[in-house]
Amino acid sequence: MEYKDYMVRATAADSQIRAFAVTSRDLVEQARRYHNTSPVITAALGRLLTGGVMMGAMMKGEKDLLTIQVKCTGAAKGITVTADSKGNVKGYPQVPDVILPPNAKGKLDVAGALGTGILSVIKDMGLREPYIGQVALQTSEIAEDLTYYFATSEQVPSAVGLGVLMNRDNTVKQAGGFMIQLMPFTDEKVISALEQRVAEVTSVTDLLEQGKTPEALLEQILGEFGVVEAERLPVQYSCNCCKERVSRAIASIGKMDIQEMIDDNEPIEVNCQFCDKHYIFTPQELKELLEQSSAVGERQ
């Protein structure tokens, strides 16, 4: 399958700047179809998926996993996104069908849907404990919240731009974004010139509508600093659920709960939160899971 979405990783100003840019229309549309999201939730989830896939690419390890969670007071209640270091991302909204009038600028009111809340970034890099960084939502528009997260939790001055534009039929017309980060040794002149260039970017979706590719996005912002492309990576919405993984999740919920399901003598259906696949477990399969979890318990 050919993926149109891709990410460019680059450096600029003699490696004083590192940058990422991505087109993500197909993966955001895939998420919209899986979750049947309303336009404002498509925009919110799409921005977080776009940011997440770039942040995933910042990790080095083959098996590293990044999770971004938003828990909020607004009608959306929360969004979860998970990405790996290879361009795969998935996510789900707590409430997929929030409908709100446009905000004062006539745009989808993502901030209104989220309200106040907490943004958490969890990095599982195979260490005993995952890294967890948490910040309060600043604008609840997501790009600025990720900018604030980088500045406070990772002490990396960053500029994040994210955008999702919808068609009239509520499918995704454009989606993409950029992340630009300063290395600790960045020259003051470069910093002030870059701040000016970033301030001139009014809207990521406007640039995408003009036909700008990820390379062109970076060239527009960083052109004067000499952009050196390091890598081009296809990105996609990818869920790696399977019956075996779901079985492990059921086995971990506790013997009494599994026994109750067996006693009901009805098959149970488990849906994947990320891709809405349905997995059916018969009473016989549940018995086998119970036996497995008992055997594991005895060995421990």
N, C-alpha and C positions, 0 to 999 in steps of 0.2 A: 504493500500500500504506500502510495506516494504522499508524504506530508508536505503541505505548503508552508506550514509554520516553521520558522527557524530562528535561532539566536546567534548573534555575533558577539564574541568576546574580544576586547581590544585594549590596547594601552595608548597613552598619549603623553605629550610633554616629557619625553625621555623616561617613561615609566613612572612619572610622578602621579599620573592619573590612570586608574583602571576603570573600564566601562563595559557595560552590557546593554544590548538592545535586542528586542524580540518582536516578531509579529505572532499573534496568538489567536487570530480570528477563528480558525478551525477548532482549536481545542476549547475555546470558550463556547462556541456553538455546540460542540459535543456535550459539554457540561449542561448547557441549557436544555438540550434534548433529553438527557438522562433524568434531570431533576424537574423538568417542566416549570422552569422558573419564570416569574413575572419580570418585566423589563428592569425594574430597579434592583431586584436580587440578581439578575443576570449581570448587571453592571458591577455590583458589589463583589460577587463571586468571581467574575471575570478579572477584575482588578487584582484580587488576591491571588488567583491562579497565575496571572502574568508576573506579579512580583515574586511569587513562590518559585516559579520555574527558573527565574534568574538567580535567586538566592540559593537554590539547590545547586546550580552550576558553580557557585563559589566554593562548594565543598570539594575536597580532594579524593576521598576514599570511594572505592567501587560500591561499598555497601552503606555509605553514609545516607542518612535520611533526615529530612528537615520537615517539621510540622509547624504551621502557623495557625494559631487559634485566635479568633475574635469572640469574646463573650461580651454581650452588650445589653443595654436596657431597652433599646428600641424594638419595634415590632419584629425585626429580623432575628432577634435573640442571639444569633451567633453563626459563625462560618468556620469551617475547618478545611485546611489545604495541606496536602503532603506532597513533597517533591524529592526526587533523588538527584544524583550528580550527573545523570546522563540524559537530561531533557524530558524526563517523564514526570507528569504532575496529575493530581486528582484532587477532588474536593467535594464538599457538600454543604448546603445551607440548612440551618435548623428549621427555618420557615420559608419554603420556596415561593409562596404566592402573595407576598406583601404588595399591596397596591397603594401608591401615594401620589398626590398631585406633584407636578414639577416644582423645583425650588425657585427662588427669586430670579435666578438667571435663566429659567426656562429649561433647565437640565434635569436629568433623573436625580432624585433626591436621596443619594446614597447615605449622606450624613444623617438625614431624617430617619431613614430606615434603621440605621445602627444606633443612633443616640450615643450616650456615654458608655464607656466600657474599658476593657483591658485587652491589649494585644500581647500574646505570648508567642515566643519563638523557641521551639524545642529542637535541638540538634542531637541526633543519636549517631555518634561517630565510633561506636563499638567499644567505648570506654565503660567502666563500671556504672557511672552515672551520666545521664544525658546532660548537655548544657541547656539551661533554661533562662531566657531573658524575658522580662515583662515590663511593659510601659502602659501608662494610661493613654487611651485614644486622645489625640490632640484635636483633630478636625473631623474625624470619622469618615474622611474621604479616601482613606487607605494609603495613597502615595505619601502624603505628608506624615502619616502615622509611622510608616516604615522609615522615612527620613529621620524622624525623631528617635525611633528605636535604634538605628545605627549610631546616631550621635551619642545617645545616653548609655545603651547597653554594651556596645562594641567600641565606643570612642572612635568611630570612623566617620569623619565629615562626608556626607553623601547628598546627592540630589536624585530624587526618584520621581519619574513621570509615568503615569499609567492611564490608559483610556480604553473605554468600551463604547462603541456607537451602535445603536440599534436601527434596524429597518422598520418601516411602518407595520410590517407583519410580525414584528417582535422577534425576528431572527437577528443574528449578530452581523452587522455590516463591516465593522472594523474593530480590532482589538490589538493592543501592543503596549510597549513601554520601554523605558530605559532606566538604568541605574549607573550613576557616575560617582566614583569614590576617590578621595584624595589619600595618597600615601603620607606617612608621617613626615617625610622630608620635603613636602611640596613647597615650592618657592611662593612667597607672598604675592608677587606680581601675577603668577599663574592663578592663584586663588581668586584674586579680585577680578581678573579678566574672565575666569570661568563663571563666577557668580553673575556677571553681567550677561554672558551668553545664555545661561540657564534661565535667567529672568525673562529673556526674550521669547522663550518657548511658551506660547500662550496655551496650546492644547495639543496633546499627543494625537488625538483623533483627527484634528485638522490636518496635521502633517501626514498621517496615514491616508487620509482622503485625497491628499495631493499626490498620492502614489509613492510616498517615501518608503524605502526599504529600511531594514535595521541599519545597514551600512550608511545609507543616506541620512538617517536620523543622527547617527554619531558624527558624521561629517559636518552636518549643520551646526551641531553644538560644539564639537571639538576640532573642527577643521584647521583652525589657526594654530593648534598645538601639535599637529602632525599625528594623525591616527595610524596606528599599526595594528592591523587585524591579526589576532592570535589564533582564533578558532571559529568555525561555523558549525553549528550543531542543530539537527532537526529536533523540534520539541513537539510533544503530543500529550493529549489526555490519555492516560493509561492506567487501568485498574488491574492489579495482579491477584484479584480474589480467585479462589477456587474452592471446591468442596472440601478439600483437605484442610485448608486454612479455617474455613467456617467450622469444621468438625473440632479443630483444636480450641476454637473460641467457645463452642458449646461445652466441651469437656472441662473447660476451666471455670464454669459457672457454679459448680458445686453439685455433689451427688444427690442431695435431697431434691434440688430443682429438677435435675434430669429424671429422677425417679417419678416425680409428679407428672412430668410429660409422658413417661412410659405408662403410668397408671391411667392416664386419659385415653390411651389406646387409639390415638388419632395421629396421623402424620403431622409434623410441624413444618412451617415454611419460614425460612430465614432470608431476609432481603439484605443485599449489600448496600450500605449507605452511600457508597461512592458511585456505583454504576447500576444499581437497582436490579441486579441479577437475582433470580429466585432460586433458592436451594431447598429441596424437599428432603426431610429425614423421616423415614418410617419408624414405627415403634421398635422394630427389630434393629435398625441401625442405631437407635438411641440406646438400646440395651448393650450393643457392642461398645459404644462410646463410654457407657457407665463402667463396663468391665475394664476397659483400657485405663480409665482414670483411677479405678480402684487399684489396678496393678501398679500404676505409677506411684500412687500413695503408699502402697506397701513397700516398694523398693526404697522410698525415701525414709 
